[in-house]
Amino acid sequence: MTSSFTPLVSVVIPAHNAADTLADCLRALKAQSLPHSACQVVVVDDGSTDDSAAIAVREGVTVVRQAWQGAPAARNAGIESVDGEWVAFTDADCVPTRRWLETLLDAATVPGEVGCMGAAGPVYGLRSSTPAARFVDLTGGLDSRRHLSHPRYPFALTGNVMYRRELLKAVEGFDTRYATYDACDLHTRLSRRFPGYSFQFLPRAVVFHRHRSTWAGYFRQQIGYGRGYAQFMLDYDGELTWSVARELREWASVLARAPGALLPGRGEQGVLARGAFLRGLGQRIGFATTFWCRAERARW
């Protein structure tokens, strides 16, 4: 890609039919505290049938177009098209705060620090006014700090993360076979390939996210998460084990929550009961239909 400047950081945003939210994301990026010469924004239009690409063009950012291949492939296309030393990722339904990039870069580019792999910040709900959206906030569903504290497979959400571009290219970016959980796989491969490199979590590098506003949308999202988790277990089958007995116990645990979810109480307790049931049911459906599928197993 030709460019009149070499940015310090490039922001990659995968977009598939994101016309309702993309403009807010891009305007927030245009308002970043970094000098414009230090930042490049690339939208990868992943086979959209709406005005996503036109909106990106109108907002003055670079657009890469491809047939629909999914978010991991779109992020890889972005990595290949950018120039920055660092690549930051956010999503089309996110709104970064003004000092987001500056905060990430300050932590990642400490003088004398040559072994920094990247940095990430928190993802909070944006105007979470519906029960489904409130459930995500109440339970910390997008809590990168929690995910990064995992003892074996820490990772940061792709809505708010930045990596050194040369390291991303060294591991060939995201694995495009994943439906979800590609972020966990990427971070695992980076950490193992570059064990001496640090990764930082910055509480002040905030990104806001529009959570799914309806229970139906949230349920579909959780099915996708279940699929991705099953794919992760198949990918790392030498390290992770699963059995029919454990599967049945998980189903029993989910179904035990059904009475409280079908007749939820009022207030937060009702939201928590319904959300926990739908999260568990959706993830189990996605997991079971993927993990026990012969064709899916053959892909890994």
DALIN-V910558 format. One record per residue. N is the residue number from 1. RES is the residue in one letter. OMEGA is omega in degrees with one decimal (999 if undefined). Layout:
N;RES;OMEGA  N;RES;OMEGA
This chain:
1;M;178.1  2;T;-178.2  3;S;-179.9  4;S;178.9  5;F;175.8  6;T;-175.9  7;P;174.3  8;L;-179.1  9;V;175.8  10;S;179.7  11;V;-179.9  12;V;-179.3  13;I;172.5  14;P;-177.4  15;A;173.2  16;H;-178.2  17;N;-174.9  18;A;-174.0  19;A;-176.2  20;D;-172.6  21;T;-169.9  22;L;-176.6  23;A;179.1  24;D;178.3  25;C;-176.5  26;L;177.5  27;R;176.8  28;A;178.6  29;L;176.2  30;K;-178.7  31;A;-179.8  32;Q;-177.9  33;S;177.0  34;L;171.0  35;P;-179.0  36;H;-179.0  37;S;-178.3  38;A;-170.5  39;C;176.5  40;Q;179.9  41;V;179.9  42;V;173.0  43;V;175.5  44;V;-179.5  45;D;-171.7  46;D;175.8  47;G;-179.3  48;S;174.5  49;T;176.9  50;D;-174.6  51;D;-176.9  52;S;-177.8  53;A;179.9  54;A;177.8  55;I;179.0  56;A;177.5  57;V;179.7  58;R;179.7  59;E;172.0  60;G;178.9  61;V;178.6  62;T;180.0  63;V;172.3  64;V;-178.2  65;R;174.7  66;Q;171.5  67;A;-175.4  68;W;178.0  69;Q;-178.4  70;G;-174.4  71;A;178.5  72;P;178.3  73;A;177.9  74;A;177.8  75;R;177.1  76;N;177.0  77;A;176.4  78;G;178.7  79;I;-178.4  80;E;-173.0  81;S;-172.9  82;V;-174.7  83;D;-170.9  84;G;173.4  85;E;178.9  86;W;176.0  87;V;176.9  88;A;179.7  89;F;165.9  90;T;-175.6  91;D;-174.9  92;A;177.1  93;D;179.3  94;C;175.9  95;V;178.6  96;P;174.9  97;T;-168.6  98;R;-176.7  99;R;-177.2  100;W;-176.2  101;L;179.9  102;E;-180.0  103;T;178.0  104;L;-177.4  105;L;178.9  106;D;-178.9  107;A;-173.8  108;A;-175.3  109;T;176.1  110;V;179.5  111;P;-179.5  112;G;179.6  113;E;-177.8  114;V;-175.9  115;G;178.3  116;C;179.9  117;M;-178.2  118;G;-177.5  119;A;179.4  120;A;177.8  121;G;-177.1  122;P;175.1  123;V;-179.7  124;Y;178.6  125;G;177.6  126;L;178.9  127;R;-178.2  128;S;-172.9  129;S;-178.9  130;T;179.4  131;P;-178.6  132;A;179.3  133;A;179.6  134;R;179.5  135;F;179.9  136;V;179.2  137;D;-178.4  138;L;-175.8  139;T;-179.7  140;G;-176.2  141;G;178.8  142;L;-176.4  143;D;-178.9  144;S;178.8  145;R;178.7  146;R;179.5  147;H;-179.2  148;L;179.3  149;S;-179.8  150;H;-173.5  151;P;-177.3  152;R;-173.9  153;Y;177.5  154;P;175.3  155;F;177.3  156;A;-179.7  157;L;-179.3  158;T;173.8  159;G;-177.1  160;N;179.9  161;V;177.9  162;M;177.6  163;Y;173.4  164;R;-172.1  165;R;-177.2  166;E;177.9  167;L;175.4  168;L;-179.0  169;K;-179.8  170;A;178.9  171;V;177.6  172;E;171.0  173;G;-177.0  174;F;174.6  175;D;-172.0  176;T;177.1  177;R;-174.3  178;Y;170.4  179;A;171.4  180;T;179.9  181;Y;176.2  182;D;179.1  183;A;179.0  184;C;177.7  185;D;-179.5  186;L;-177.3  187;H;177.6  188;T;-179.3  189;R;177.7  190;L;-177.9  191;S;-179.2  192;R;179.2  193;R;-177.2  194;F;-172.0  195;P;-179.1  196;G;-176.3  197;Y;179.8  198;S;174.4  199;F;-172.6  200;Q;172.1  201;F;-175.7  202;L;-177.9  203;P;-177.5  204;R;177.9  205;A;-168.0  206;V;169.8  207;V;175.3  208;F;-175.1  209;H;173.3  210;R;177.4  211;H;175.5  212;R;-172.4  213;S;-178.8  214;T;176.5  215;W;178.8  216;A;178.4  217;G;177.9  218;Y;-179.9  219;F;178.8  220;R;178.1  221;Q;-178.8  222;Q;173.3  223;I;177.4  224;G;177.6  225;Y;177.8  226;G;177.3  227;R;-178.6  228;G;179.6  229;Y;176.2  230;A;178.1  231;Q;177.6  232;F;179.6  233;M;176.5  234;L;179.8  235;D;-176.7  236;Y;-173.7  237;D;175.3  238;G;-178.0  239;E;-174.9  240;L;179.8  241;T;177.4  242;W;-177.6  243;S;176.7  244;V;-179.2  245;A;178.7  246;R;177.9  247;E;-179.7  248;L;177.6  249;R;178.4  250;E;177.6  251;W;178.7  252;A;178.5  253;S;179.8  254;V;-176.1  255;L;177.9  256;A;179.6  257;R;-172.9  258;A;-178.2  259;P;179.9  260;G;-179.4  261;A;-177.3  262;L;177.3  263;L;-173.6  264;P;173.8  265;G;179.9  266;R;175.2  267;G;-173.7  268;E;-178.5  269;Q;176.6  270;G;177.7  271;V;-178.9  272;L;-179.1  273;A;-178.7  274;R;-179.2  275;G;-179.6  276;A;179.1  277;F;-178.7  278;L;176.6  279;R;-179.0  280;G;-179.4  281;L;-179.9  282;G;-179.6  283;Q;178.4  284;R;177.5  285;I;-179.8  286;G;-179.3  287;F;-174.1  288;A;-178.4  289;T;178.1  290;T;-174.2  291;F;-176.4  292;W;-179.6  293;C;-177.2  294;R;-179.4  295;A;178.3  296;E;178.3  297;R;-179.9  298;A;-180.0  299;R;-174.8  300;W;999
